[in-house]
Amino acid sequence: MRTQRQRLLTTARLAGAAALGVVAQVAVDMPDGYFGAADRVTAVGGAYSVGLLVLVLIAVVALRRHRRLAGWLAPAIYSLNAAVFVPAVVSDPVVAGAVVVWNLVLVTQFLFPPPPHGARTPRGPAEGLEARLAKEGPALRHLALTSLALTVAVVGYRLSDRLFAEAVCLVLGYGTLAVGGPVLRLLWRSRSPAPPAIALAAAAGIVAGLLGGSAAALSLLALAQAVLLMTLLARERAAAEVLAGFYHNPPRLIVVSFAALVLIGTVLLTFPAAAAGSRPVGPLDALFTATSAACVTGLIVLDTPTAFSPFGHGVILALIQVGGLGIMVLSTFAALLLGGTLGLRGERALTEVLDLQAASSAYRLTRFIVLATLSVEAAGALGLALCYRASGFDWAGAAWRGTFHAVSAFCNAGFSLQTDSIEMFQRNPAALLLFAALITLGGLGFAVLAALWLRLRRADPAPASVQVKTVLAVSAVLVAAGTATYAAAEWGRSLDGLPVTDRVINALFQSVTLRTAGFNSVSFAALAPATALAMIGFMFVGASPGSAGGGIKTTTVAVLLAAIRSTVGRARSVRLFDREVPGEIVYRSLAIAVISAAVVGGALFLLLLFEPQPFATLLFEVTSAFGTVGLSLGATPNLGPAGKLIIIAVMFAGRTGPLTVALLLGAGAAQAPSVRRPETRVMVG
């Protein structure tokens, strides 16, 4: 503690430790111990909180006047905080364990401080900002992180109706914003959009608190803290170095980002506030649901409308939105909003992920992706809200359901707030067609949507690219073939009893949704075996590249079919729309198809070992999981622990695998072999 930066950081850590201890003694479940049951303040808990605050206040004063006293008092407070909660680990390993680990980390950091990582080098008019960040940044980041974690925990553990815990969160949260006021003013002068966003969320939180919505107030405060934390991290050299390592390896970036998203979602869904009942959702079921939402699959082991609370529905919706857009694109858009750049490596990674020809167009496409997504979802939410209102819901319920299902449909997730999916609309052509339009737009791919948008804006548009033609042609053929197949096989089964017009529209809707989205407007209880087999094929194909959907992708199938046609016709090259397809693209498509089939086959083999369910049913579930579709014949809710873990792995592989394989093969194709071997012929067929 020789510098002002160290003193500020230690002060922030002490304040965070005090707030954590005070809130944790309310949240910890220790029925037979000195802290009592959860959401209760015992005499020991109150005395401990007062004593902790007094010790922290003494330590903070000692930091300025008696550094030697503070040198042993700060780690002593951390150690005391950890020791007090050790007995509670037996009855409440989550809350008590988190407090113990947090304080042990603080002790370690105090006794063995890591090498300093300064902010970026000051430059130009932002020199004052950079200098202040170098001095106050670590302390402000710690306060923002602590405040965010505590606020989320208080809302998640349903402590927002406890004035004691709520007051601590509000004081720490708004106190952090007040401490960061000078930094926010400098950010505002540098034309960063972060300060207005933080101010708006904080002000909205105050208004919500005055209106009696404590949970909403804390949630808005958490949003302000999250924006502040992201802003500070975006300007850290250490964070830039970590991202640079991932940008150098885009496949690793994809896998790690989705894994982190699933982990965060799992933790949030295990909070008691996420469950509709009195018991929280189990860790395995929370992991399954988080994976299904983040990978925009839609398979469920718990009934979404009845098993989860509005808080849980909000978490699922956020996972769908972030997973549908992709961590990479959202992080890029956030960097742009915060006034930063990705650098050459980041641009190259984004170019590979979005399959662009030039890095210069990556930023423009990223803006288009996010803005187009929000615009389409907003329009869809309005239309669906009117449909739900016409079905008998009040305006608030209709607006929420419209928003949830618009996001779920555009992101091709298939999650629904009705137990029977959207069967309530099977006689409502407008609703089904609106759902189908959202699913189709979300499944075409953002590059195709951008190209179509440009054609609409230009008076003399350029000819459509082969990518656009291929995606539109294959998608149209698959929709038409799926409609005809489903109508022919299910006319007297799942479509029986509906008027002719409704039968055709429901067949069209199922053709659209079975490839990527996972909604169903009719019951699958009596589905014909031939229909199930055809649906497996469509689900395996999936959506188009750069979209929210999964599967091996429409363009992969187009390239493989073109290769077969060239082989049968003894042509020397593979052609699409009178253009030659490079050999590396053909090999990549073949590899994606073969590896995907191997994943589905391997997962099916494992399921057959652990699950006593029919072969066809398990094959349907595995293909649905890999294609991130979400349709089910009823096997998923009945899976055991081993079966759930297998489907979780398949959903994750289906969301990240094909793109990761394509990037790996694309990187390898860029390196031409230095030595060529003699050719030989092998008998095949």
C-alpha positions, -999 to 999 in steps of 0.1 A, spaced: 0 0 0 25 26 -11 5 43 -38 -29 60 -40 -40 34 -65 -33 6 -40 -51 25 -13 -82 30 -34 -82 -7 -45 -79 -19 -9 -107 5 2 -129 -9 -26 -121 -45 -16 -129 -38 20 -162 -21 11 -171 -51 -11 -162 -76 16 -184 -57 41 -213 -56 17 -209 -93 8 -208 -103 45 -238 -83 55 -260 -96 26 -247 -132 29 -257 -135 65 -293 -127 54 -292 -151 24 -273 -181 39 -295 -210 49 -283 -221 84 -314 -233 102 -297 -248 132 -268 -223 133 -261 -187 144 -272 -171 111 -306 -189 111 -327 -198 80 -324 -179 48 -340 -145 46 -338 -141 84 -316 -118 105 -307 -133 139 -291 -114 168 -258 -129 160 -262 -119 123 -270 -84 132 -241 -81 157 -218 -96 131 -229 -70 105 -224 -41 128 -190 -53 140 -179 -60 104 -189 -25 93 -170 -10 122 -138 -29 115 -140 -20 78 -144 17 88 -114 15 111 -93 -2 83 -103 25 58 -93 53 81 -60 34 89 -52 33 52 -45 70 53 -30 75 88 -17 42 101 -6 21 72 11 -5 94 -22 -11 112 -41 -14 80 -14 -38 67 -26 -65 90 -62 -54 96 -73 -58 60 -63 -94 56 -76 -101 91 -111 -89 81 -110 -111 50 -100 -141 71 -127 -134 97 -153 -131 69 -142 -165 55 -140 -182 89 -174 -171 100 -191 -187 70 -171 -220 70 -196 -238 94 -225 -227 70 -209 -245 41 -224 -278 53 -260 -265 51 -256 -240 23 -226 -247 1 -235 -222 -26 -239 -190 -6 -214 -198 22 -189 -214 -2 -191 -183 -24 -183 -160 6 -154 -182 17 -139 -184 -17 -143 -146 -24 -126 -137 9 -98 -162 4 -91 -147 -30 -90 -113 -14 -65 -125 12 -43 -140 -15 -44 -109 -36 -35 -87 -6 -6 -109 5 6 -117 -30 -4 -88 -53 -3 -96 -90 19 -76 -113 2 -43 -122 -16 -41 -155 -20 -4 -163 -46 11 -186 -38 19 -222 -12 45 -229 -26 80 -227 -31 97 -260 -46 129 -273 -75 145 -257 -83 114 -236 -51 118 -216 -70 130 -185 -94 100 -188 -65 75 -192 -46 89 -162 -77 88 -140 -84 52 -151 -49 42 -144 -53 55 -108 -90 47 -101 -98 20 -126 -90 -11 -105 -110 1 -75 -139 12 -96 -140 -22 -115 -139 -41 -82 -168 -20 -68 -188 -25 -100 -182 -62 -100 -191 -66 -64 -222 -45 -67 -234 -64 -98 -228 -98 -82 -246 -88 -50 -276 -72 -67 -281 -102 -90 -279 -125 -60 -303 -104 -39 -329 -105 -68 -321 -142 -76 -325 -153 -40 -357 -134 -35 -342 -111 -9 -354 -79 -27 -383 -77 -2 -358 -76 27 -351 -39 34 -318 -48 50 -302 -66 20 -319 -42 -4 -305 -12 13 -270 -26 12 -272 -32 -25 -287 3 -32 -260 20 -11 -232 0 -27 -246 4 -62 -254 41 -63 -223 47 -42 -202 31 -69 -218 53 -96 -211 83 -74 -174 73 -69 -172 68 -107 -187 102 -114 -155 119 -125 -146 90 -148 -181 90 -163 -178 128 -169 -146 123 -188 -161 95 -208 -190 118 -217 -165 144 -229 -149 118 -251 -183 111 -267 -187 77 -253 -224 65 -252 -218 46 -220 -225 75 -195 -260 83 -208 -269 46 -208 -257 42 -172 -275 74 -161 -307 63 -178 -307 28 -161 -298 43 -127 -326 69 -130 -351 43 -142 -341 22 -111 -349 51 -88 -383 56 -104 -391 19 -102 -381 19 -65 -404 48 -58 -432 30 -75 -427 0 -53 -409 -23 -77 -379 -33 -56 -369 -62 -78 -372 -40 -109 -352 -12 -93 -324 -36 -84 -324 -51 -118 -320 -17 -135 -292 -9 -110 -275 -41 -120 -278 -31 -157 -261 2 -149 -233 -16 -131 -229 -41 -160 -225 -12 -185 -200 5 -163 -180 -27 -158 -180 -34 -195 -169 1 -203 -140 -1 -178 -129 -36 -190 -130 -24 -227 -103 1 -219 -80 -23 -201 -48 -35 -217 -50 -69 -200 -85 -75 -214 -73 -65 -248 -44 -90 -246 -68 -118 -236 -91 -110 -265 -62 -108 -289 -53 -144 -280 -89 -155 -288 -90 -135 -320 -59 -153 -332 -80 -185 -329 -116 -179 -338 -128 -215 -331 -115 -212 -296 -133 -179 -292 -166 -195 -303 -164 -225 -280 -152 -205 -250 -178 -177 -254 -207 -201 -257 -194 -222 -228 -192 -190 -206 -227 -180 -217 -240 -215 -207 -222 -213 -173 -236 -179 -165 -271 -190 -175 -269 -221 -154 -259 -202 -123 -288 -177 -128 -313 -205 -134 -304 -222 -101 -314 -191 -82 -346 -197 -62 -362 -167 -79 -359 -185 -113 -382 -213 -102 -419 -210 -101 -423 -231 -70 -406 -231 -36 -378 -253 -46 -350 -241 -69 -343 -258 -102 -317 -286 -99 -282 -279 -113 -284 -305 -141 -319 -293 -153 -306 -257 -151 -275 -267 -172 -298 -284 -197 -321 -254 -200 -293 -229 -202 -276 -249 -229 -308 -253 -249 -315 -216 -246 -279 -204 -254 -277 -228 -283 -312 -217 -295 -324 -253 -295 -356 -254 -276 -355 -289 -261 -367 -289 -225 -367 -312 -195 -389 -289 -175 -421 -272 -187 -410 -236 -194 -443 -218 -184 -449 -238 -152 -414 -246 -139 -399 -211 -142 -409 -178 -128 -409 -145 -147 -373 -140 -136 -364 -174 -150 -382 -165 -182 -362 -133 -184 -330 -153 -180 -340 -177 -208 -350 -149 -231 -316 -132 -225 -298 -165 -232 -318 -169 -264 -310 -133 -276 -273 -135 -269 -269 -170 -282 -289 -162 -313 -268 -132 -322 -236 -148 -311 -211 -136 -285 -187 -125 -312 -211 -102 -330 -225 -87 -297 -191 -81 -283 -181 -63 -315 -212 -42 -314 -205 -33 -278 -170 -24 -287 -183 -1 -314 -208 15 -290 -180 21 -264 -159 38 -291 -133 11 -293 -119 -11 -321 -110 -47 -324 -77 -43 -341 -65 -63 -371 -68 -97 -354 -103 -90 -342 -114 -78 -376 -99 -110 -392 -117 -132 -366 -150 -114 -372 -145 -118 -410 -140 -155 -406 -170 -160 -383 -193 -140 -406 -178 -155 -438 -170 -121 -453 -146 -114 -482 -131 -83 -467 -126 -72 -431 -136 -36 -439 -172 -48 -443 -173 -66 -409 -182 -36 -389 -210 -25 -413 -225 -60 -413 -222 -62 -375 -242 -29 -371 -268 -42 -396 -271 -76 -378 -279 -61 -344 -301 -32 -356 -319 -55 -381 -325 -81 -353 -339 -56 -329 -361 -40 -356 -375 -73 -368 -381 -85 -333 -398 -53 -323 -421 -55 -353 -428 -92 -346 -434 -85 -309 -460 -59 -318 -478 -83 -343 -477 -112 -319 -489 -91 -290 -520 -82 -310 -525 -119 -317 -522 -128 -280 -545 -99 -271 -571 -112 -295 -568 -146 -278 -579 -132 -245 -547 -120 -227 -546 -86 -211 -523 -60 -226 -494 -66 -202 -495 -103 -207 -499 -100 -245 -470 -76 -247 -447 -99 -227 -457 -130 -246 -454 -112 -279 -419 -101 -271 -407 -135 -258 -420 -154 -287 -408 -128 -313 -373 -132 -300 -376 -170 -297 -389 -172 -333 -364 -149 -349 -335 -166 -331 -349 -200 -341 -350 -211 -304 -385 -227 -301 -391 -218 -265 -427 -210 -257 -446 -197 -227 -474 -222 -234 -471 -259 -225 -484 -270 -259 -461 -246 -278 -483 -226 -301 -511 -250 -307 -535 -223 -296 -529 -206 -330 -535 -236 -352 -567 -220 -365 -551 -185 -366 -534 -181 -400 -522 -146 -393 -503 -157 -362 -488 -188 -379 -477 -168 -409 -461 -142 -387 -443 -169 -367 -432 -184 -400 -419 -151 -413 -398 -144 -382 -384 -179 -383 -375 -176 -420 -358 -142 -416 -338 -156 -387 -328 -187 -406 -317 -171 -439 -284 -157 -426 -275 -121 -418 -253 -118 -449 -283 -127 -471 -306 -103 -453 -280 -76 -457 -278 -83 -494 -316 -83 -498 -318 -50 -479 -293 -34 -501 -312 -45 -532 -344 -29 -519 -326 4 -512 -308 7 -545 -326 18 -577 -302 -2 -598 -292 -32 -577 -262 -53 -586 -268 -90 -595 -273 -112 -565 -243 -132 -554 -241 -170 -557 -244 -172 -519 -277 -153 -519 -291 -173 -548 -281 -206 -533 -296 -199 -499 -329 -186 -513 -332 -215 -538 -324 -242 -514 -346 -227 -486 -375 -224 -510 -371 -260 -522 -369 -273 -486 -399 -253 -475 -420 -265 -505 -408 -301 -501 -415 -301 -464 -450 -287 -468 -459 -313 -494 -444 -341 -474 -460 -331 -441 -494 -325 -457 -494 -358 -476 -483 -378 -446 -503 -360 -419 -535 -350 -437 -556 -375 -418 -535 -376 -387 -521 -346 -369 -539 -323 -394 -572 -341 -391 -602 -320 -380 -589 -287 -394 -604 -269 -424 -585 -273 -456 -570 -238 -455 -558 -244 -420 -544 -278 -429 -523 -262 -456 -511 -233 -435 -502 -256 -406 -483 -279 -430 -464 -249 -443 -457 -237 -408 -444 -271 -397 -422 -272 -428 -407 -239 -418 -402 -246 -382 -390 -282 -383 -356 -272 -399 -345 -248 -372 -371 -233 -349 -389 -261 -330 -424 -247 -325 -453 -270 -332 -489 -259 -340 -503 -294 -340 -498 -323 -317 -471 -348 -325 -487 -376 -304 -498 -396 -334 -471 -386 -359 -466 -411 -387 -433 -429 -388 -427 -417 -424 -432 -381 -413 -408 -385 -384 -382 -399 -408 -386 -370 -432 -384 -345 -404 -351 -360 -393 -337 -353 -427 -349 -317 -427 -336 -311 -392 -302 -324 -401 -299 -299 -429 -310 -270 -407 -308 -233 -416 -283 -212 -436 -248 -200 -427 -245 -169 -406 -280 -174 -391 -293 -182 -357 -301 -218 -368 -281 -249 -367 -277 -280 -388 -251 -286 -415 -266 -256 -434 -284 -252 -467 -253 -242 -487 -235 -274 -475 -262 -295 -490 -262 -274 -522 -224 -279 -526 -227 -317 -520 -255 -321 -545 -236 -300 -570 -206 -323 -565 -227 -354 -570 -241 -339 -602 -206 -331 -614 -194 -366 -606 -223 -382 -624 -219 -359 -654 -181 -364 -654 -175 -327 -652 -141 -314 -642 -154 -289 -617 -183 -283 -593 -206 -255 -604 -234 -235 -588 -253 -210 -608 -227 -212 -636 -198 -205 -612 -171 -229 -602 -169 -239 -565 -133 -242 -552 -122 -277 -543 -115 -266 -507 -152 -256 -503 -163 -290 -516 -140 -308 -492 -151 -286 -463 -187 -293 -470 -181 -331 -472 -161 -329 -439 -189 -310 -422 -215 -335 -433 -195 -365 -423 -184 -352 -389 -220 -341 -382 -233 -375 -391 -206 -391 -369 -217 -369 -339 -253 -378 -343 -245 -415 -347 -221 -415 -317 -246 -397 -295 -274 -421 -306 -252 -451 -297 -246 -437 -262 -283 -429 -257 -292 -464 -267 -268 -477 -240 -283 -456 -212 -319 -449 -222 -346 -476 -225 -365 -457 -252 -373 -466 -288 -346 -462 -315 -366 -439 -337 -376 -416 -308 -340 -413 -297 -328 -407 -332 -354 -379 -336 -342 -363 -303 -305 -365 -312 -311 -350 -346 -333 -323 -332 -306 -314 -306 -278 -314 -332 -298 -292 -356 -307 -269 -327 -343 -274 -337 -361 -283 -304 -389 -305 -317 -395 -336 -296 -414 -368 -296 -415 -369 -258 -382 -385 -251 -363 -355 -237 -384 -349 -205 -379 -386 -196 -342 -387 -200 -320 -398 -171 -289 -379 -159 -266 -397 -185 -291 -390 -213 -294 -353 -203 -256 -349 -204 -254 -365 -238 -281 -342 -253 -264 -312 -236 -231 -322 -254 -250 -327 -287 -268 -293 -285 -235 -276 -278 -217 -294 -306 -246 -286 -329 -244 -249 -322 -206 -245 -323 -194 -276 -341 -201 -270 -378 -189 -234 -377 -158 -244 -357 -150 -272 -382 -155 -248 -411 -131 -223 -396 -105 -249 -387 -107 -264 -422 -107 -229 -437 -75 -220 -418 -59 -252 -430 -68 -246 -466 -50 -213 -467 -17 -232 -464 -8 -248 -497 11 -281 -493 48 -277 -499 52 -312 -513 29 -331 -536 28 -369 -536 23 -392 -566 -13 -398 -575 -30 -432 -573 -64 -447 -579 -85 -466 -554 -115 -488 -562 -146 -473 -545 -183 -482 -547 
